[in-house]
Amino acid sequence: MLTFRFFRRSLAVLLVVTCANVACSAADIKDFEARQYKDADGNVLLYRLYKPKDYQAGKKFPLILFLHGAGERGSNNTAQVRDALHWARDAVQKDNPCFIMAPQCPNTAPSFQLYGTRKDSDQTYADYAGSAGEWKHYTIELGKLPGGAKSFLAIVNSANRQPKQSEKLATGEFRNIKVHESGGDAAALDLRKLDFSHKDGNGKVTVAEDGGTVSLEGDVRVKAPLAYTVTPKSILEFDFRSTTQGLRHAISLDADEFFDSRWANMDWSAKKGAAGKAPSTPMRLALEALAQVQKEFTIDDKRLYITGLSMGGYGTWDVIWRHPTMFAAAVPVCGGGDESKATIVKDIPIWCFHGGADNVVPKERSIHMIEAIKAAGGNPKYTEYPGVGHNSWDRAYAEPELPKWLFAHHRD
């Protein structure tokens, strides 16, 4: 799987970009109010909201939904604002005062950690250390994490990806796995009937011949399709054993098919796009949060705009085909989409950007989308920067004609 390491620029470059933003604009992260949205199932999305300086209730203002890249994922509710600051510059806001909504995609979906040296998951049941090497029974209340409809059984056996020759491989075994509601019971899952082929990492996954146990060795994460709607009374039961501790041993039921959180359920490493059956959880929450903002403030529903870079570029393409009448215009930067959805988005004003020397997300991902939309009868704009690598957003968001082009569009 493609690993997005490209977002972390060198400190020098970051300082130059940051200073450039400060020099040309009075906008600052402090101008973006820190907020959070929580759905009925307990899923939380952090976001920042910029309000026009001359905002008055009753007067309608446009809104830009800004989707950051993979490097800004997290839970600090600050990293995602860096490139959104462009739209808050005086040069943009003077002629086109608008709201800017910048949600932050989390790094990973929540899970229950049982064991491990790296404590980056829910620690409610992380008490296996005292039973190391032995089987221990767990009865987990799934409602302690966000509930709702889930599609996968997710198991993590995280370890160093390149262990030393003398280092034993991390192990984790799960047996007699049951999912049921409190007060009831259920037969243990026949793990032979679950598909454990969808995995990440170079470790091994083995299912016992009797279908009662799944064993993981080395660095591996696996998701097996398993549909279940988690309620506050849902229970996950199993026995766990580890003979060699790794970085993280965890289990959960998850809604999304990928092992990290992302704006679109799409494989970044694929040469062509294949949209997921459903929107990712972070994207669903972002749009629900947007709907909440629309109710709270006087937003011009005919002037909603969306833009995103890299992972956010993928998210932009994904959103506009799922909601083709929501946004007045879209600006995807160095991302990619599902070419089979071109007919759906052909009438949406689109200006797409990509670096000609991008070795992270190949420029063909954008080119294929543009060609497909043109073949479907659309007229999208495409700008390619020769010799520019992945950070084409610096050039794209500095295009002097971009604000004028974007805000000129109104949805009918």
BELQUIFEN-V462110 format. One line per field, one symbol per residue. ss: DSSP state (@ for helix, = for strand, . for the rest). phi: phi as a letter, one per 30 degrees, with the letter a starting at -180 (. if undefined). psi: psi as a letter, one per 30 degrees, with the letter a starting at -180 (. if undefined). A space follows every 50 residues. Layout:
ss=???
phi=???
psi=???
This chain:
ss=..........@@@@@@@@@@@@@@....@@@=======.....======= ..........=======..@@@......@@@..@@@@@.@@@@....=== ====.......====......=.....@@@@....======@@@...=== ========............===========.........@@@.....== ...====.....=====..===========...========......=== ====..........................@@@@@@@@@@@@@@@@..== =========.@@@@@@@@@@@@......=====.....@@@@@@@...== =====........@@@@@@@@@@@@.....=====.......@@@@.... .@@@@@@.....
phi=.dcdcdddddeddddddddddddcaddbeddcddbbbbddcjdcbdacbc cedcdbejcdbdbccccdcddcdlbchbeddeddeedcdedddecbeadb cbdcdddbddbcdcakdccbbececdbdedceicdbdbbcddddcecjdc bbccbcbdbddbddedddddbabbbhdbbacejcaaddddddccccddbb jcdcbbcdedicbccbbidabbbceadacdcdcdbccacbbbcbdcdabb bacbccdcdcdadbdbdddddbdbdddbddeededdddddddddddbdcd ddbcbbbachedddddddddddbdcdcdabbdbhbabcddceddcdcddb bcbaddcdccceedddedddddddddjdbdcbbcceiddddddddddcdd ddeeddddcbdd
psi=kkkjfffjlleeeeeeeeeeeeegkfklfffjkkllkklffgkkkklkkk kkegkkkfkkklkkjkjllefglagfheeffefffefgkefefefiklkk kjlkklelkkljkellfjiglkgegigfefgkflkkkkjkjffflkbakl fkjkkkiklkfillefkkkklkkklhkkkllkfalllkkjfffkjgfjlk lgakkkklefgfkkkkkajkkkkkkjkkjklfgkkjklkkkkfjkaekjl llklflflflklfkikjffkflkjklellleeeeeeeeeeeeeeeelikj ffhklkllkcefeeeeeeefffifgekflkikkhalajffgeeegfgkkk jkkkkfgjgejkffeeeeeeeeeeffglilkkkkjkfkbehffeeeffkf feeeeeffkkk.
